[in-house]
């Protein structure tokens, strides 16, 4: 039994440096993906160009949802970039990844309609990867916190 406990602790022992790297990498992904999304959004809305143009032409009010989603992802990415590798921030990162990944799955038809399936596969997969990484980091931060009293 103690062997299992030791193995579990070893698996979850992620250094603060690695946890910080997870936060920064996740932030960078959010920033880059949101900028690409915003460029497509604004091109479709104001220039009638790009994959979103056809949908915007038929339903111009859909642009607000695209811009808000990608704009908020950008802001969250910038915010996540500067946080400390504490458990609460890893849980926040996991929640962000779950929300965005689940939204992609629920609204998968959008990727089909915009002919952006490769982007959908990549972004949704990365949201899932970051959800798992952030949860592992949060568990590790919690284990470290018991030693240092920081959560």
C-alpha positions in Angstrom: 0.0 0.0 0.0 2.8 2.5 0.8 4.3 1.7 -2.6 1.1 2.8 -4.3 1.1 6.0 -2.3 4.7 6.7 -3.2 4.1 6.1 -6.9 1.1 8.4 -6.9 3.1 11.1 -5.2 5.9 10.7 -7.7 3.5 11.0 -10.6 2.0 14.2 -9.3 5.3 15.7 -8.2 5.5 18.5 -10.8 8.0 21.3 -9.9 6.9 24.9 -9.7 9.1 25.6 -12.8 7.2 23.0 -14.8 3.8 24.3 -13.5 4.8 27.8 -14.5 5.7 26.5 -18.0 2.3 24.8 -18.3 0.6 28.1 -17.4 2.7 30.1 -19.9 2.3 27.6 -22.7 -1.4 27.5 -22.2 -1.5 31.3 -22.1 0.5 31.4 -25.3 -1.8 29.0 -27.1 -4.8 31.1 -26.0 -3.2 34.3 -27.2 -2.2 32.9 -30.6 -5.4 31.0 -31.3 -7.5 34.0 -30.2 -5.6 36.4 -32.5 -6.1 34.1 -35.4 -9.8 33.9 -34.5 -10.1 37.7 -34.2 -8.4 38.3 -37.5 -10.9 35.9 -39.2 -13.8 37.5 -37.2 -13.0 41.0 -38.2 -12.1 40.1 -41.8 -15.5 38.4 -42.2 -17.4 41.2 -40.5 -15.8 44.3 -42.0 -14.2 43.1 -45.2 -16.5 40.2 -46.1 -13.5 38.0 -46.5 -12.4 34.7 -45.0 -14.2 31.7 -43.8 -16.7 33.6 -41.6 -17.9 36.0 -44.4 -20.6 33.7 -45.7 -22.2 33.3 -42.2 -21.8 37.0 -41.3 -23.4 38.0 -44.6 -26.5 35.9 -43.8 -26.6 36.6 -40.1 -24.5 39.7 -39.2 -25.4 39.5 -35.5 -23.4 36.3 -35.2 -20.2 38.4 -35.4 -20.6 39.6 -31.8 -20.4 36.1 -30.5 -17.2 35.3 -32.5 -15.5 38.6 -31.4 -16.5 38.2 -27.8 -15.4 34.6 -27.6 -12.0 35.2 -29.2 -11.5 38.6 -27.5 -12.1 37.0 -24.1 -9.8 34.1 -24.9 -7.1 36.7 -25.7 -7.7 38.6 -22.4 -7.7 35.3 -20.4 -4.4 34.3 -22.2 -2.8 37.6 -21.2 -4.0 37.2 -17.6 -2.9 33.6 -17.4 0.6 34.6 -18.7 1.4 36.6 -15.5 0.0 34.4 -12.7 2.0 32.4 -10.2 2.0 28.6 -10.4 -0.5 28.1 -7.6 -3.2 25.6 -7.5 -6.0 28.0 -7.9 -4.6 29.3 -11.2 -4.1 25.8 -12.5 -7.8 25.1 -11.6 -8.7 28.3 -13.4 -6.7 27.2 -16.4 -8.4 23.8 -16.4 -11.8 25.4 -16.2 -10.9 27.7 -19.1 -9.8 24.7 -21.2 -12.9 22.6 -20.4 -15.2 25.5 -21.2 -13.5 26.3 -24.5 -13.1 22.7 -25.5 -16.7 21.8 -24.6 -17.9 24.8 -26.5 -16.0 23.6 -29.6 -17.6 20.2 -29.3 -21.1 21.5 -28.7 -20.9 23.9 -31.6 -18.8 21.6 -33.9 -21.2 22.3 -36.7 -19.6 25.8 -36.9 -16.3 24.3 -37.9 -18.0 22.2 -40.6 -20.0 25.2 -41.9 -16.9 27.4 -42.1 -14.8 24.5 -43.6 -12.4 24.8 -40.7 -12.3 21.2 -39.5 -8.5 21.1 -39.1 -8.6 24.2 -36.9 -11.4 22.5 -34.9 -9.4 19.3 -34.4 -6.2 21.2 -33.4 -7.8 23.7 -31.0 -10.2 21.2 -29.4 -7.4 18.7 -28.9 -5.2 21.3 -27.3 -7.9 22.5 -25.0 -8.3 18.8 -23.8 -4.5 18.5 -23.4 -4.3 21.7 -21.4 -7.3 20.7 -19.2 -5.4 17.5 -18.2 -2.1 19.3 -17.7 -3.6 22.0 -15.6 -5.4 19.4 -13.4 -2.2 17.5 -12.9 -0.4 20.7 -12.1 -3.2 21.7 -9.7 -2.9 18.4 -7.9 0.8 18.8 -7.7 0.5 22.3 -6.4 -1.9 21.1 -3.8 0.6 18.5 -2.7 3.4 21.1 -2.6 1.1 23.6 -0.7 0.7 21.2 2.2 4.4 21.5 2.6 4.7 25.3 2.2 1.1 26.4 3.1 0.5 28.2 -0.3 -2.5 27.1 -2.4 
